[in-house]
Amino acid sequence: MELKLPNLANPAAPQKVPYRRIATEEAFATQEMLDIYGKILARGDADPGFRGLMGFYMSSPSERAQHIMRGLLDLDQLRLQHMDAAGVDMAVLALTSPAAQVMDKATAVSFVQGANDELAAAIRRHPTRLAGMIAIAPQDPVAAAKEIERGVSKLGMHSVIINSHTQGEYLSDPKFWDIFAAAEANDAPIYLHPNALPPGMLQPFQECGLDGAIYGFGVETGLHAMRIITAGVFDRFPKLRMILGHMGEALPFWAYRLDYMHQATVKSQRYPSIQPIKKRPSEYLREHFYITNSGVAWEQAIKFTQDFMGTDRVMYAMDYPYQYAPDEVNMLDAMAMPLEHKRQFFQTNAETVFKIR
């Protein structure tokens, strides 16, 4: 089976299509955040994963790094130009990883309020082109819950971005569950996005260059989602919804084995942390998660995931500016699938999940 790659050198102009293309995992940064990052990196004791990720992008003279930094900071002319060139009608923006999650608690709580206000202002400037996710500081779950409520009720955003682990801690720990309660109460799905690997995972990935988006991100974020499922979070919060990017961090392709081995592990009583839950892991995936194809412009994978999840639970994303390949849009427009399924993928699922009017 041939894996088609986009034409990066001379992408074709976007085609006119009978649907809106809404990209649902598009990153941005604020200058304040980068200034805070600079101070963290200057201390010399920064988390090694963070140093390897944002430390690289903020300092590298490479063309890729420079493109990413320009794209992250621009919420106006350059971003809209890039969207137009790719045929993207609307972008759902999220504060880029690790957002506030690498900061100390007090700084993080204060920072996310300003960042959310800045994003809301950009959305007001471009209401037909931009939507956004609420950034929070999981370091303070009570404050995070309040920021979710403010983001929904005051800023008009209807989803939450969390960049996987927070300084090595996972949302499966009940101390974070005020966040889930607030997300459920405000009907705001949580987008669980990758973060740089925590110290306990980093070395075997980083030493061979596989710690980032190529592989490590998906492994760690998929792990985080499984921790949430097996901890019984969805039994406690039955209306909670979450979103996974990058074709579900491969979890749909593991579903059969996840179900079989979870059941076997519960029966074996091998781990105190693995206790019975009400449903199979695959059922929680299908009932509580939405999946975007961010970074995976591959028809076969998209169709498999639609078949597994349902066509109403798979959405389009580009992963701008980290993956800006305009010709991928034409490739996905050309997928052999019914127009209604394609409209769901590009437009109507996103409108429903993110409450885009």
Secondary structure, DSSP 8 states (H G I E B T S, - for coil): -------SSS-------SS--EEEEEEE--HHHHHHHHHHHHTS---HHHHHHHHHHHH--SHHHHHHHHHHH-SSHHHHHHHHHHT--EEEEEE-TTGGGGS-HHHHHHHHHHHHHHHHHHHHHSTTTEEE-EE--TTSHHHHHHHHHHHHHTT----EEE-S-BTTB-TTSGGGHHHHHHHHHTT--EEE------HHHHHHHHTTT-SSTTTHHHHHHHHHHHHHHHTTHHHHSTT--EEE-HHHHTHHHHHHHHHHHHHHHHHHT--TT----SS-HHHHHHHHEEEE-TT---HHHHHHHHHHH-GGGEE----TTTS--THHHHHHHT-SS-HHHHHIIIIIHHHHHTT--
